[in-house]
């Protein structure tokens, strides 16, 4: 799996970080970010739920491996 955040779409709602804090955080400006080394989801079962929780659809989850 590969996780990306569309920074052009993100509004900084923080739902990704609240839903899956072991994968997502918020950067210094308050926008969503994937934690370093977690671009593959780190095995978290909450990644897809975090993507669904994003009010603007900025969290992108694909089944292609990171890298």
N, C-alpha and C positions, 0 to 999 in steps of 0.2 A: 504494500500500500504506500502511497505517497500523499503527503498533506502539504497544501499551500494555502496562503492567505492572499487574496487579491487586495493589495493595499490601495488600489484606486477605488474600491468599493467599500472597504471597511469603514465603519463610523465609530468604532471604539466602544460598542455596547458592552463588551466583556463577557458575553454569554459563553464563548468558547473556553475562556480561562476559568469561569465558574463551573462549567460542566466537566471539563477534563483538565484539571490543573497540573496533572503530571505530563501533559503534552503541550499545553498552550499557556501563554503569559500575555501581559500587555507591555508594550515598549514604553520608553520614556515619555512619549506623546499620548499614551493611552490607547494606542491601536493594538489590535490582536497580533500576536507573533507566535511562531512555533519555537519551542525551546530547542536550543542546540542539541543535535543528536537525536531528536525525536521526530524528524521529518518522515519517518516510516511508521509513526504512531506508537512506537515503543510497546506494542502489544496491548495497548489500552482498549478495553471494550467500549469506552465512551466517546471515541473519536467521531464516529458517525452521528451520534446523538449531539455532539457539539456542533457539527456541521448543520444539522437540522435546526438547532437552537439559534443560529445566527440570523438575526432579523433581516439582513440584507443579502444573505447567501454568499458572503465573502470567503467562507471556509470551503476549500475544494479538496475532496478526497477522491483519489483515483486508485485503481487496483494495480497500477504500474509501480514497480519498486522505486524507492528513492535513489537518486544518483544520476 
